[in-house]
Amino acid sequence: MAKAFASQGDMEEKNISFTEVGEGLYAFTAEGDPNTGVIIGDESVMIVEAQATPRLARKVIECVRSVTDKPISHVVLTHYHAVRVLGASAYGAREIIMSDTAAAMVEERGQEDWDSEFGRFPRLFQGHEEIPGLTRPTTTFSDRMTVYLGKRRVDIMTLGRAHTAGDAVIWVPDQEVMFTGDIVEYHSACYCGDGHFGDWPETLANIAAFEPKSIAPGRGDALVGEEMVAAAIANTADFVESTYKPVARIVARGGSLKEAWDAVRAECDPKFADYAIYEHCLPFNVARAYDEARGIDTPRVWTAERDQQMWEALQG
């Protein structure tokens, strides 16, 4: 019998940080758990990423209420993953915003992703009984849209495929701050199981072209200052490349998934083994890289059953 996923044994509560990344802009972080962004406008508040459950969302709301009593009017979801979206109901927002592609992925694979992630991350789904069902947007966009929180302008846009096909980023021009979702991480492994390795570096370059003064990443500490932003973008690009290139070499010579796994470990362990959720992400990253290197452009849907089959193959 295959051993458990690394994340299944991770049951310790994480220490929360609430960091100002610009005037009226905050990053809610928790030692490598999914981050949430907060954008305070003149009249109301926008939340970026909802958390996995209403229980976790209420921790974000507590932090929001420590700095403002303005109502939460918008929730923006950068992609469809369950750990990002299923806490949305707690905010009582009038608008829930996703890209068209992310919204389509909710319908295509949202329930399967929920079932899969529920099995992988038991700690994050404590209190799951409160989740009312799949989170669907009230508003979608194709390439970009602008929301005004009073006078504060917020641009929501797609800059390319990376962590998923439907990734969105949120840009606050008055402070030159970006909320990137899981396109950028900081001292946390990238989850690439639904990713696009070939596109990811260009998408990172598109983010860098904005020259953000700060970034609230998908996981890890808030990135305050241009030096920290540049380092995190470069490190994320290195992680993605270091995962894909060894797999591509194995596939080119007709090697197996297990050989790809060994090659990625040899390349990535020395650089990234101490990163948050590294051991959890690794099998999913190798499996997706193996598919992409074989010409499978659309990531296959993860289900609880497929998770186990893949893990058993890698343990064999």
N, C-alpha and C positions, 0 to 999 in steps of 0.2 A: 504493500500500500504506500502511495506517495506521501511524503511528509507534508505538513500544512504549509500554506503560503506564509511568508514572513509576517504579513500584516495581520494574519489571524491571531497571532500571539501578542500583538501590540495593544495592550489594554490600559496603559497608563495615561491618565489625563495630562494634557500638555499645558504648559504655561502660556498664557495669552499676552500678547503685546498689542498696543494700539498707538501707532506711530504717525505723527503728522508728516506728510510728504509734500505739503504745499499749504497755502492759506486755505483753511476750510476743507482740506483733503486728508484722508486718513487711510492707513492700511491696518486691518485687523489680521494679525498673524499668530500662529500657534505651533512653533517648533516643527515645521514641515507639514502640518495639516493644511487643508485647503484655506487659502486666504480669502478675505472679503474686502472690497474697497468701499469707501464712504465719500460722497461728494455733497457738500453742503452749499446750497444756493441761497439766494435772497429769501425765497419763499418756502422751499421744501428741500428734501434730501433724496439723493439717488444712491442706491445700493448696487454694488457690482459684485455679483456672485452671491447666491442665497444661502449656502451651506447645505449639508446633507439632510437635515431634519429641522422641524420647527424648534426643537430643544436647543440645537446649536445656534440657530438664527437668533434666539432670544439672548444669547451671550453677546452677539453683535449689537443687538438693540440696546442692551445695557451700556455698552461702550458709546454708542451714538448718543444716548441720553445723558452721558456724562459731559458732552460738549454742546448739545443743542436740544431744544424742545420742538424744533420745526417738524412737521409731519413728513413721513416717508412717502413720496409720491411715485417713485419709479424704482423698479428692479431691472437691471440689465444682466443678462446671462451670456457669458462669452461663448459657451458651447453647451452641449446637451447632457454631459455626464451627471449621473445621479448624485454624486457627492457635491455637485455644484448647484443643483437646481431644486431638489426636493424639499428644501426648507422655505421656499418662496412664500407660502401661504401665511407665515408668521408676520410678515411685514405690513400686510394690509394695503399694499400699493395699488394705485389705480391703473398703472401700466406695467406690464412685464414685457421686456423687449429682447428679441433674439434676431439673428440673421435668418433670412429665408432658409438657407441651407441647414442651419442648426435646428430650426423648427421642423423641417422635413425629417431630420434624423431622430427627433423625438418620436415621430410617428413610426418611422422605419425600424428603430432599434431601441427606443427608450425603455420599454418594459424589460427587454432582455438585459440591457445594461444595468437596470435597477436590480434585477435578480442576481446578476453576476457580481456587482459591487457589494451587495448586501452580504454575500458569502465571503468576500475578500476582506471587508472592513467592519467587523462586528462592533468595534468601539464607536465608529462614526455614526452608526445607525441605531445607537441606543435611543429609545423613544420613538422608534419608527412607526408605532401605532398611530401617531398623530398625523402622519402624512396623508393628505386627502386623495392622492392619486398622482398620475403624471403631471408635471408642470408644463403647461402650454402657454405660449406667449399671447398677449393681447395685441401686440404690435410687432411687425417684422419689417425688415429692410433688405435690399439686395446688396448694394455697395456701401452706402453710407446714409446716415441721417443725423440731424441736429436737434437737440432738445435744449430748451431754455428753462433753467431753474431761476425764474425771475430774470435778472440781467446776466446771470452766469451761463455762458454757452458751453455745451458739452457735445462733442462730435463722436459719434459711434460709427465704426467703419470696419470693413474687412480689408486686410492687407495681404492675404494669401493663405494658402493651406499650411498647416504646421501640426499642432497637437491634434486637431481634427480638420475635416474639410470645411467646417462652418465657423471657424474661429473669428471672433470680433475683438477689437481693441477699443478703448475709450480714451479720448484725448481731451484734456482741459486746457485750452489755449492760453487763458489768462495767467496760468501758473507754469505752463509747459511741462505738464505732468501726464504720464500715461499709465493706464491700468491695462495690463497685457494678458490677463488670464494665464493659462499654462503654456503660452508661447515662450515666455521667459521664466526661468526658475533661478533660485539662489541657494546654493549649497543643498539642493534637493534634486534627486533624480528626476529627469523628464519621464513622464509616462507616455510611451510612444505606441501603445497597443492599438490605437485608432489613428495613428499619425501618418504623415507624408514626409518621409525623410528627404526626398529629392527637392521638395519645395521649401522645407523649413529654413535653410540658411538664407534664402532670398527674402522670406518673410521677416526674419530677424534684421536683415539689412534695411528693409522698408521701415521697420520700427526705429532703427538707429538713425535713419535719415531725418526723423523729426527732431533729433538732438534733444531728447527729454532731459530735463533737469533732475527729475526723479521718476521712478517707476514703482508701482505696486505690482509685484510679480504674482504668479499663481501659487507658489509655495516658497517658503523661506522669508528671510528678513526683508523689510522695506529697503528699497535702493534709493538712498538720498544722496544726491550729488552726481555730477556727470562722470566722475572717475568710477564710482561704484556701479553706475548704470552700464558703462562701457565694459567693465570687467564681467558683469553678469551676462551680458549679451554674448561676449566672446566665449565665456565658459559654457553657456547653453549650446552654442554652435559646436564647440569641441565635443560635448557630450553626444550630441546627435550624430556627428561625423564618426566619432570613435565607436559608436554602436553599429552604424550601418556598414562602414567600409570592410570590417572583418567578415561580416555576413556575406557581402557581395562577392568577396574573394572565394568563400566556400561554395556559394551557389554557382559561380562561374566554372568550377571544376566538378560540379555534380555532387557536392557533399551533402551530408544529412543535417537535419535540424540540430541534433545533438552536437555535431562538429561545429556548427555555427555558434551554439551556446558556449562551447569551450573556447572558441576564438574570441568571442566578445568578453568573456571573463578575463582572458589573458590581456586584452587591450584595456579594459575599463576598470578592473579591480584596483590596479595600482593608483589610479587617479580619483576614482569616485566611490570606493567601497564604504567610506564613512558618511556619505550623503544620506539625507533623510529618504526613506522609502526605496533605497537603491535595490535591496534584495527583493522587495515586492515587485518592482517594475521590471526587473531584468528578464524574467521569462516571457512576459507579454511583449517587451521590446524586441527580443530576439525573434519571436514568432512573427511579428509584423514585418520586421526587416527582412526575414527569410521570404515572406510572401512578396513584398515589394521588389526584392531583387529578382524574383521569378516572374515579374511583370504583372502582378495583381495590384491594380491601381486603387481599387476601392477596398478599404479594410473590411475583412470578414467580421460578421457580427459575433461578439463574445457572448456566450451563454454560460451558465453555471456548469453545464455538462462539458462544453468545449474547454473551459478553464482547466478542468480536471484531466481531460484527455491530453491536453498540451503539457501539463505539468508532469504527468506520468511518463510521457515520451521523453522529456528532458531528464528525468530521474533514472531512466532505464540504462 
